[in-house]
Amino acid sequence: MCVCVEYAAGPRPVHSIKLYFVLSHLHHPRLRNPGPLRLLSSIMGLHAEGTNDPMEVRNRRIHAIAIIASMSAVVMGYDTSVIGGTMALDSFRRDFGLANTADVNRDTLQGNIVSTFQAGCFFGSLLTFPLAEKIGRRRAVIAASIVFLIGGLLMTTAHGFISMIVFGRAIAGLGVGASTMIVPVYIAETSPPSIRGRLVGIFEIASQGAGMIGFWVNYAVDQAISDETSTQWIIPLGVQLIPGIFLCLGMIFLCPESPRWLARQDRWEEAQKVLVDLRALSYEDTYLREELSEIRQQVEERSTIRMSKKEMVRKLFKRGTRNRIGIGMLLMACQNLTGVNIITYYSPRIFETLGIQGTSTKLFATGFYGVAKTLGMVIFSVWLVEKVGRRNGLIWGALIGSIPMWYIGGYVFKNDPAAAAAVGVETRSGWGYFAMVCVYLYGLIYCATWQGITWVYCSEIFPLDIRMLCVAITTADQWFWSFLISRTTPYMITSLGYGTYMFFGALMVVMGFWAFFFVPETKGLTLEDMDHLFMQTSHRRVWKSVVGKEIVSDLLASNATMPESHTIKDKEAGLEQIKALNDT
């Protein structure tokens, strides 16, 4: 028997909404025997509070879709991490002429091999948004996966031609850049508010987990396969094709189109069917009808006049949008200026500066760095992003994460372990081992905070009508800074030494203070709420929240720009339209 509680039109208290959904769906068989993920989410509270999401929406289907789409992150993470260790393999150095190369030439060649991938990602993310708007998120991801597979094949079949490695990485970068721009938005547009951060976090867990695998694959082939054969470096590069194939096939056969994109194309019946499938609710469910009504209201507000490309660009500089673009671009720049890429791309070189000698030993130490980063992403996804929040995670992640960088820089300055090892003096002390531990601590802290939060934040804050354009700009910005850092890192390590670590440590302190004053919290808000949140100047809203101890939902309620009566009228009209659609 279904127990229903009726409410008059208008805002309802959060606890009343929760009571309504618990009572009205208590009879449902999925709730009497919930799946493991829903049960874990409910018992442990691993979802954002303050939303009206019923338990059914946190189902296995939505998690499976996020995992399949996140194969693009597996591709990105693996390709990013594997190249540094592969270039350190003796077989690769021999086949591509790096074995007897001067340090300056080595730095140039390594910089070219690494940075062409970032260059491809930059152009792929920037140029793909019209395609994602025209043919949809799903088909655009399929196209991006095919492009990546072509680049991966070129790298794997290079056979000593370094130009094929460079060109293949550029082509692969186009596909990876395109998919990393589209997939976080796709996940955000299909996710319920209470676990949106966690589902986008799966994207980052996949990236760091694949990065860890890349580190250990290099170590495994170095130990198990003779450096006399090219197979030693072909296997690490060939493994990247596996997640690319899974992504392509999974998106073709298992993943639906984004319901919000379908709504923008005026394909409401398809959008409703997708939402019914994703939310595991019936057509008549109140939650589903209200979500469709909110989507319809925003689509109609945004689509009264079809925007040209010129108008879309002009809107980037309007109030309520320019602050979002500014925050998004700074977040992506800061993510790279934490210094994470100097360790990710050149980890064997980093451990060399700490006195670790021998290819196998450096690869082994690098493998544990991948484990630390993956553990950090698990902490981020299952707990931090929805419980601690986006803003607090950025603040504390920057301030605490700078401490290991300062220590590593101080240790290298004091002891210069690389120079000592070069002349045959290899001493091991507790301070040196603690420097290695600081590398792992830094990776864990960074991945638990800045690595995942930036992607989640930039996937959820932008207006629906120009969302893909905004995400394309911020993603391209991320890859631009990644390109810049990866291109200059070899020279920084060689020339600055300890100063490299102190430079990035100082930047992280600055980032923490910037996040404190200028980044508002978005945890638990719907995508449609973001317009109200960012209409006020960001730093004033954040400061008001800090000084007045107000939460974001209170600020939204007090600063809503539309009169309440008009909002209720629009929602009722939207519900009637959806009911009429069901009747037909």
Salt bridges, closest charged atoms under 4 A:
GLU49 OE2 - LYS387 NZ 3.27
GLU56 OE2 - HIS25 ND1 3.43
ASP79 OD1 - ARG169 NH1 2.74
ASP95 OD1 - ARG94 NH2 3.07
ASP103 OD1 - ARG106 NH2 3.92
ASP107 OD1 - ARG106 NE 3.81
ASP107 OD1 - ARG349 NH1 3.22
GLU133 OE1 - ARG137 NH1 2.57
GLU133 OE2 - ARG264 NH1 2.81
GLU189 OE2 - ARG137 NH2 2.93
GLU189 OE2 - ARG467 NH1 3.01
GLU269 OE2 - LYS273 NZ 3.73
GLU270 OE1 - ARG267 NH2 2.80
ASP277 OD2 - ARG61 NH2 2.97
ASP285 OD2 - HIS25 NE2 2.59
GLU290 OE2 - ARG12 NH2 2.98
GLU291 OE2 - ARG260 NH2 3.71
GLU291 OE2 - ARG279 NH2 2.84
GLU294 OE2 - LYS571 NZ 3.55
GLU300 OE2 - ARG296 NH1 3.94
GLU352 OE1 - LYS362 NZ 3.19
GLU386 OE1 - ARG390 NH1 3.14
GLU460 OE1 - ARG196 NE 2.91
GLU460 OE1 - ARG390 NH2 2.98
ASP465 OD2 - LYS315 NZ 2.85
GLU528 OE2 - ARG260 NE 3.23
ASP531 OD2 - ARG302 NH2 2.28
ASP531 OD1 - ARG324 NH2 3.01
ASP570 OD2 - HIS566 NE2 3.31
ASP583 OD2 - LYS579 NZ 3.62
